[in-house]
Structures are given as C-alpha cells and as structure tokens.
C-alpha cells in the first residue's frame, strides 16, 4: 500500500476557532499558523537510490564528522539527521530529491556512527542529547552555514528539536518525526505506566553491564530486532539493512549508545560544560521556528501522541500522519512524504 499523507493544519479562521484552540493547546498556540504547501515533488519510490556518494570528513571542534553532501553549493541548506539504530542511508531517497529541487543537502553521521569520531582518546563517549546537538552546530560553524532547515527522526528529530530550542537563529525551519522530543534527566527518572515501560525495554537492558556486553557482541542482531519491532510492516531486505549496519562498527558506537540511555535514566553523568543548557532544556521550552511534525501509522517505537506536544510549537505548524503501514524510520519508508514536508516547511519559513 502506498504511503498517504493526512494533513492537520493549525489554522485559526474565526474567533470561535481561536478560542477553542487556545483552550486546548495553550494561549501561545493560538498565534500559530499553518504551513502553506509548496509545489509537489516528482514521484519517489523507496529504494530507488543505492548510495549517497562519497563521504566527506571535516574536523568540527572536538569531533571529526563524516557526512554526505548533495545539491548545489549555493542552495538553501537542509541538514538531515538520522536516528538509532540507523544511519545516513535513511535519507538515500530523500537527499537526491531535495538536491534536484535546488537544495544543498548535508547528511552527517551522528557521533558513534560511520566515520564520525571523537578526536581525544580520553574524551567521554557521551550520548547526552545536547552533546549530539552541539556536534551539529559545530559542523555548521565549520562549513560556514549560519542557518539551515533541520529534518530528522528519532535521535535526529531530538537533535533538531534541541537546536531549534537553544539556537533558533541556526534553524530556519524543521521537520520532526514524532514531534517534540526534548527531555531531561529529571523526567527520565520518573516511572511510567507498565505498558510504556515495556516499550522502553532496551534502555533497562543498557543500564546493566550485561546489556552493554550483549549489545557490543550482537550489534547487528540487536539493530535488526529494533528495525523489525519499530517498523513491523516495513519489508526491508538484507542489503538495505547491511548498508546501514556497517555504521555500527564505529569504535565509539556502543559507548555512545549506552551512555545516551543511562544518562536519560540518571544513571550516568553528562559533561559539566552542558549543565546550563540542560537546565534550559529541562524547562521544556517552546519551539518557535516553522515546523512540520510527522508520524507513521505503524510506528512500533515509543512515541508521544501529537495532541500531547502540539502546543510546544508556537510558530507556523502542521502535523502530518502518514498511513500505509509506515513505521519509525519514516524518511526511508515514506521518502516522498518526508521530502515533501521539507520542501513545504522551507517554503513557509
């Protein structure tokens, strides 16, 4: 079944509508406007593109970042951010479409993936969310990119959220799968209902040394299991999985992943230099940049309901539900819908 996009725009066309929206979403939300759709992209079929081309490497502060690039050097910049346990090939079909429409597309491997490496052998292999976001800001600085449209899912969406909240001048617009993903250690320490805790089983596994050893020993099997449970209707083949799984051979991968989940539970400390930024994120700040949030109708990974986060987006905003059995890795499963969202949000910025 082909993916179908259902749009839910936050437009306020009457005083009555404004009052209802303000009551449901909070007073700030009533000032938000919808996203005006841009022209339609040519058809994109999942799996059309086998490779993103050569990986470039650049030193950005304390880290060497590997990234793919496509499109004209002078085009409006779009940075595509992948999640766990995936890699830049989630955007194999999205990136060429955006490049063909005139955008400069940057697709970095996050820390712990591919050829991205922390330079100091003694540096904490941190998966702290703000550290990952700071890597992307450092990449933008190094490449001379003052502002960009950020688009991602899972860790990538969370990274985009953090940049939009802390450094809104660097984020022109945003596409965020599963919406508002900013968290805090304080929130992570609070127990959830049993059904929700079950969905997060892997973070409890990573909280143990047995879990760390098991993940290190079984990286590919573990990742394949997550792919299958997070996207139960996605019939990916072995070649598609192997293309991304190579990124998990990064020597920092296990440490970064385990630290991320231990940090969120309050079981591991982050870096002191980020304490002030974490304090700001712990207030769950609103995001003001133009945003399209997205969700697949078959997402088997933990994710919040759209109505729970809509009021966090106080600028131009729209939510899109993508049906047709689309799971957690939305850009790879529904590249047409994801690429179109990027085009649309940028047109409305």
Order of alpha helices (4+ residues) and beta strands (2+ residues): beta-alpha-beta-beta-beta-alpha-beta-beta-alpha-beta-alpha-beta-alpha-alpha-alpha-alpha-alpha-alpha-alpha-alpha-beta-alpha-beta-alpha-alpha
